[in-house]
Amino acid sequence: MKKTILLLLFVITALACDKDDERTCRFCSSDQTPEFELCRESNGNASVNGEDTGTSYEVYLDDLVEAGASCGN
C-alpha cells in the first residue's frame, strides 16, 4: 500500500520535459491521477512525463497496472 501511494505521488508531481525520438510512449491514468505520459527510454528505464524513474520500464508498468492504472498504446 505504501509503495502504491509513493508511486502515485511521484506520478502526480513529475514534471514534463522535451520529448526524445528514441523513446516509445503511452498515456496512463487512474481514478487517483490525471493522465500522464509513460515512456520506455533507450536505456530500458521508465520515465514519467520526461523524468527517468530509475526503474525498468516493464517493472514500472506492471506496478502501475497492479495499482489500478490503465495504460493505452
C-alpha positions, 0 to 999 in steps of 0.5 A: 500500500505504501509503495502504491501511494509513493508511486502515485505521488511521484506520478502526480508531481513529475514534471514534463520535459522535451520529448526524445525520438528514441523513446516509445510512449503511452498515456496512463491514468487512474481514478487517483491521477490525471493522465500522464505520459509513460515512456520506455527510454533507450536505456530500458528505464521508465520515465514519467512525463520526461523524468527517468524513474530509475526503474525498468520500464516493464517493472514500472508498468506492471506496478502501475497496472497492479495499482489500478492504472490503465495504460493505452498504446 
